[in-house]
Amino acid sequence: MLARDPDDVTAWTWRLIAGRGLQIEPAAERALFDEVIRRHPGHVVAHEQYLQYVCAKWAYLAEDPVRLFALARRLVHGRR
């Protein structure tokens, strides 16, 4: 799908979701997230899915709640 339409944010978002399932490295997951928000900064599903990746439940980054909410606030305001 991305080969046909590299700006398809839905396809990028599904890659983000698949990355979590495949347990890809944090830098790779962040790169996928950045691809989505570069094209659509307010893409709610991509933000939700990236926050799922970084939450302690998945143990990839094991973010504590304070840092997780700080990340969410930065993303909402367009800062990375």
SETORVEX-469385 format. One record per residue: x, y, z of N, C-alpha, C in turn; residue number from 1. Coordinates in steps of 0.05 Angstrom, whole numbers. Each point is the difference from the previous one (the first is absolute). Example, Ala and Ser with C-alpha at 12.3 -4.5 7.8 and 13.67 -1.06 7.14 Angstrom:
<pts>
<<264,-114,156>,<-18,24,0>,<18,24,0>,1>
<<-7,21,-14>,<16,24,1>,<-15,22,14>,2>
</pts>
This chain:
<pts>
<<16,-24,0>,<-16,24,0>,<17,25,0>,1>
<<21,1,17>,<17,23,1>,<16,4,-25>,2>
<<6,-21,-15>,<14,3,-25>,<-17,14,-20>,3>
<<-26,-4,1>,<-19,13,-18>,<-6,29,9>,4>
<<-3,4,26>,<-7,26,11>,<16,5,26>,5>
<<24,11,-2>,<16,4,24>,<-11,20,19>,6>
<<-20,15,-7>,<-12,20,18>,<-25,-11,14>,7>
<<-6,-25,-3>,<-23,-12,13>,<5,-3,30>,8>
<<-11,18,16>,<5,-1,28>,<-13,-24,14>,9>
<<-21,-10,-12>,<-13,-25,11>,<19,-23,-2>,10>
<<13,-3,-23>,<20,-22,-3>,<23,4,19>,11>
<<10,24,3>,<22,5,19>,<-9,-7,28>,12>
<<-24,7,7>,<-10,-6,27>,<-2,-30,4>,13>
<<-9,-15,-20>,<0,-29,3>,<28,-12,3>,14>
<<19,12,-14>,<28,-9,4>,<9,6,29>,15>
<<-8,22,11>,<5,7,28>,<-11,-21,19>,16>
<<-25,-8,-5>,<-13,-21,16>,<15,-26,-3>,17>
<<6,-7,-25>,<14,-25,-5>,<28,0,13>,18>
<<13,23,1>,<26,2,12>,<-1,-7,30>,19>
<<-21,9,13>,<-3,-8,28>,<-3,-30,3>,20>
<<-17,-12,-17>,<-4,-28,1>,<25,-16,-6>,21>
<<16,11,-17>,<25,-14,-8>,<23,7,19>,22>
<<-5,17,20>,<19,7,20>,<25,13,-13>,23>
<<-4,18,-18>,<23,14,-12>,<13,18,20>,24>
<<24,8,-7>,<15,18,18>,<-13,27,3>,25>
<<3,13,23>,<-12,26,5>,<6,21,-22>,26>
<<24,1,-9>,<7,20,-21>,<-15,-6,-26>,27>
<<-4,-25,-7>,<-14,-6,-24>,<-30,7,3>,28>
<<-11,-6,24>,<-28,7,5>,<-4,30,-1>,29>
<<19,15,11>,<-2,29,0>,<2,10,-29>,30>
<<17,-12,-16>,<2,8,-28>,<-26,-3,-15>,31>
<<-14,-22,6>,<-26,-5,-13>,<-20,22,10>,32>
<<0,5,25>,<-18,21,11>,<6,27,-13>,33>
<<26,6,-2>,<8,26,-12>,<-10,2,-29>,34>
<<0,-23,-15>,<-10,0,-27>,<-30,8,-1>,35>
<<-15,-10,19>,<-29,6,1>,<-3,30,6>,36>
<<12,9,22>,<-6,27,8>,<13,21,-17>,37>
<<20,-8,-16>,<11,19,-20>,<-22,6,-21>,38>
<<-16,-20,-6>,<-21,2,-21>,<-26,11,12>,39>
<<-5,-7,25>,<-26,8,13>,<6,3,30>,40>
<<9,24,8>,<8,5,28>,<-21,-7,21>,41>
<<-25,2,-7>,<-21,-5,20>,<-13,-27,-2>,42>
<<13,-19,-13>,<-12,-27,-4>,<-3,-14,27>,43>
<<-25,0,10>,<-6,-9,27>,<7,-30,4>,44>
<<-6,-17,-19>,<5,-28,3>,<30,-5,1>,45>
<<16,13,-16>,<29,-3,1>,<11,8,28>,46>
<<-10,22,10>,<8,8,27>,<-8,-20,21>,47>
<<-24,-10,-2>,<-9,-21,19>,<18,-25,-1>,48>
<<6,-8,-25>,<15,-24,-3>,<29,3,9>,49>
<<12,24,-5>,<27,4,9>,<1,1,30>,50>
<<-20,12,13>,<-1,0,29>,<-3,-28,11>,51>
<<-14,-17,-14>,<-2,-28,8>,<27,-13,0>,52>
<<16,7,-21>,<27,-12,-2>,<17,8,23>,53>
<<-1,25,8>,<19,9,21>,<-10,-5,28>,54>
<<-25,-9,3>,<-10,-4,28>,<13,-26,12>,55>
<<1,0,26>,<12,-22,15>,<-13,-27,-6>,56>
<<-25,0,-6>,<-14,-25,-6>,<14,-17,-21>,57>
<<12,13,-19>,<14,-15,-21>,<29,-3,6>,58>
<<10,14,20>,<27,-3,11>,<22,7,-21>,59>
<<-6,14,-21>,<21,7,-19>,<16,23,11>,60>
<<-13,21,8>,<15,23,12>,<-6,2,29>,61>
<<-19,-14,10>,<-7,0,29>,<-1,29,11>,62>
<<-14,17,-14>,<-2,28,9>,<-16,1,26>,63>
<<8,17,18>,<-16,4,23>,<-23,20,-7>,64>
<<-22,0,15>,<-23,17,-7>,<7,29,-4>,65>
<<17,11,16>,<6,29,-3>,<14,5,-27>,66>
<<19,-16,-7>,<14,4,-26>,<-19,-6,-23>,67>
<<-18,-20,3>,<-19,-6,-21>,<-19,23,-5>,68>
<<-11,13,21>,<-17,23,-4>,<15,24,-11>,69>
<<25,3,8>,<16,21,-11>,<4,-3,-30>,70>
<<5,-25,-8>,<3,-6,-29>,<-27,6,-14>,71>
<<-22,-9,11>,<-26,6,-12>,<-4,30,-3>,72>
<<6,15,20>,<-4,29,-2>,<18,12,-22>,73>
<<25,-9,-1>,<18,11,-21>,<-11,-7,-28>,74>
<<-10,-24,-3>,<-10,-8,-26>,<-25,16,-8>,75>
<<-17,4,19>,<-25,16,-5>,<7,28,-9>,76>
<<21,11,11>,<8,27,-7>,<20,2,-23>,77>
<<4,-23,-14>,<17,-1,-24>,<29,0,6>,78>
<<8,-6,25>,<29,-2,6>,<7,-29,3>,79>
<<23,-8,-7>,<9,-27,1>,<20,-3,22>,80>
</pts>
